[in-house]
Structure formats: structure tokens, C-alpha cells
Amino acid sequence: MNVLWVSAEATPFAKVGGLADVVGALPIALRRLGVDTRIIMPRYERLAGQPSLELVLPDVVVTTGRGQEHCRVLRGALPNSDVPVYFIENTAYLSRGSIYNEHGTDDPFDELARFLFFSLAVSEVVPLLGWEPDLVHCHDWHTGLVSTLLASRGVAATTIFTVHNLAHQGVWNAGEALSFLKLAESAGPHLAVRDGRGDLNLLQQGILASTYINTVSPQYAREILTPELGQGLDSSLRQRQDRLIGILNGIDTASYDPSRDPHLRIRYTAADVDRKAENKLALHEQCGFPPDPAVPTFGFIGRLTEQKGIDLIIQHSTMMLRSGARLIWLGTGLDAYEDLIRKLARERPRQVYARIDFDEAFARSIYAGSDLFLMPSVFEPCGLGQMIAMRYGTPPVVHATGGLKDTVIDADAEPNRGLGFTFDSFTPNAFAEAVARALRRYRNPRSWRELINRCMAQDFSWDRSARAYLTLYERARKNL
Ligand code: ADP
């Protein structure tokens, strides 16, 4: 099966968030299952990873409502893999500046024009590649119109649309968008669908026009059908409910591996998990705490935004710290949260440490050195932090929502299968109750050890996700 992935991001070339990690990893796992997976993305001015590129199409003409443009297509590959990556190069729209909002223009619609241009260019390039995809797999709002554009050019591709983040939708005045695309409303069965302001919503287009839609966890796929979590698109999603599924993301289990991670003081496996304690002492030292193997240590890593449930942790911190526990923060985000967290660390320097930064090495020290990982997100499409924490033998405390609910089984509700501590209602009391249960378990070494071992035995590899995507591809191709 030939599958073309269309994306704005791919690790290591261009990364802003989780989308890049999925696109940089899952195609490799799909290739291992025999799917000829290739990627097409813009050639931004600054590409990380310095790929060596081969010119495959010297001149492709793309016509927009603003005039004719010329593109070149170059081919590279994902590092250490045989996954081909086609880069579309075009000076006017794509190959300038960085990925989003950093292009030094005052035009608020410039970003929309760039990705509509990318989508147009993809629809022109696909028939010229000399390699025919059986299925086109698009990601997030940037590629929401690819399905419609391919169909308007007579390429009747089976399409999958993955929603990584329902919060970003790509909305432009419908008249302007369609005239930029030189597309009539009649070109796509769904183009007439607008929100109340006469806008075209690109994410909604992807949802309505693709053969199948998926999100990055089964629970989140159910939650977005509700007005509470549907971000205004719940009714479109309900319309496609029979074609909407959830597939959990994986993590890079080779990189996130406590037995090989070069950032750790002592590497360990489930068999010698006592050595994890050495990393706890190292973490205490890094935070300027007196090293103490007995005192429970909580870690938080993530964007400091409302989504991540930081309010609950802050509200409950006095209680948590009363028993002598320690709390380590790593993140950047909203000024108000950064200030609150810094203040907490100033007030309790022997118990609270805050690093307001993006720091991969320190993140790994926290995953390995903490006893418990806090992730009480308000909502969570999938979440990687909880999976990484479990891989390092650090049970998570999570709000039972989205991908957190799918990946963390409560240790008290299911003593033989539990992996962490979950709470249902997003309230300080419910969070406090889950933390108290976690601490009770922590004080029982035998049962704690069992919990850690179960966490470390989980399979969070991309291979598991790849198998689920392959099943979806087969279903979509048969149009089942
Ligand atoms: P989201 O995609 O919503 O930000 P995820 O849990 O899916 O949240 O992924 C976050 C990823 O980014 C994890 O790998 C986490 O370790 C990493 N991360 C987040 N903040 C930081 C930070 N300040 N420093 C280092 N790594 C971070």
C-alpha cells in the first residue's frame, strides 16, 4: 500500500509540537509493516537536521487567485530511515521564515494563505510524483482542504484526516479563501458549510470531506462529540461519527529508555529499579534540596497553560507539602503561572523547585528521579508526559480525561492492573484525594514496587499505533 502523509511539521526538520513527533516517527513504524509511507511538507527557509536533498521536480506551476507561482520539489528522507520526504519549495509562500507566525508580515491571514498555497501545491504535485498514493493522510487544519482540492483535480484519493489539536482550526473569510484557491463553492460538497460569520473553517473541511477522521486517543474521540469539548465543531463531528475513531499516539521508546538514557546519573531497568533511587538523589541535588531517598517527590513537566491543570496543583500545594513532600516544576507558558510557580519556589526553597525553561535533559532527570508525575489536565487529546513517566517507573496522577483516561488505569480501582492514580471530576478535592491515595501506596514498599514494575512493562511503542493505523487504512480503502 502506498500512503502519502501531508503535514506542516515533521521532526527533526520542523517542529513546534506533538504533531512533528508523530510525523517524524509513525511513518517509520508503518514502513516496518510494509506500507510504503512517504511525507510531503513545505521546505521552510530554516530546516533543522540539515537533510541532503535531491531535486525531483524542477518546476511545478501553481495558480492561485493572486497569480501564478513556481515550485520545486526536493526529496530527502527521515533520518536513519528509508521514509522519503518531499519538500515543496516556493519563495513567495513557503520557503521564507519559520513554520507559524514568524514570517515578519503584518498580514494576519498570511499564515492561512501559506497553508492554502501548500495544499494547492500538494494537489498539483501528487499526480507528478511518478509514485501513486493509494491513500492520502492529512494532519490538522493546515491540510484540511487537500481532500477537496485533490477531488477537484480529478484525483479521487481515499483520505484520512487526523486531528491532533481541535483548538487550532484555521478560519478565513470564505469568499477570500475560495478566490485565493480559484475554487467555486460547487467544487466540493462541503464548501458551502460555513460558520455564522461566513467563514471557511479548514479543520471542519478536513472533518467533513475525508474518508475517515481520527484523533489521537479513543476517549478524546468520544469527548469531542460533546459541546463541552467539541470546540464548536461537535455537530460536524457528530455528523461523521461513524467515520471517526481514536488511535493512541506512542512515544519514542528507543530515546525514552531508562536503561540507555545518557542524561541519567544511573541507568536502570525494571529488574534493578532500586537504582532509580540514585536518580532521585541526583534530582534533589540538582534542585538544591538536601538529598533524601525517603521523602516523596512529585514532578510536573509541561506547557504552563490552563489546559494542563496547573491551578489544581497550586491550590493543593500547601497540603501536599505539609508532609514534607517535594515538588519540582519544569515548564514555560503564561506569565501568571510562571510567576505563581516561581513564588512558590521562593517561599519553600527546600521543598519546591521551579525551572521556567524548555530543557530536555532536565525533563529526563525529572521523569527518572521523581516518585510521582502530576498531570491533572483539564482536557488532553493524548498526552505524552504520562507515558514517558510510566516508562521511567514513575506512576502518574492524572485527571481521567482524553488520552490520560486511556493510558492510566487507577491502582486502587484495579489492584492487579493499575498504573497510577486517576480522578474523575476536575476539582481540588478530587485531585487531593488521588494524591492522598498515591502517597498511601508509596508508603507500602512492596505494593509500590509492583506498581512501578507494571508501569515499566507497558508497551507505548509506535509499533502498536502503526498496527491500528494500518487497520484504519485497510478499512478506508475498502470504504467500510
Ligand atoms: P502537549 O503536546 O499538549 O504539549 P504532551 O504531553 O503531549 O503535551 O507532550 C509534551 C512533550 O513535551 C513531552 O515530551 C514533555 O516531556 C515535553 N515538554 C513539555 N514541556 C517541556 C519543558 N519545559 N522542557 C522539556 N520538555 C518539555
Residues whose N, C-alpha, C, O or C-beta is under 5 A from the ligand:
A	BS01	ADP	G18 I301 G302 R303 L330 G331 T332 D357 F358 D359 E360 A363 G383 L384 G385
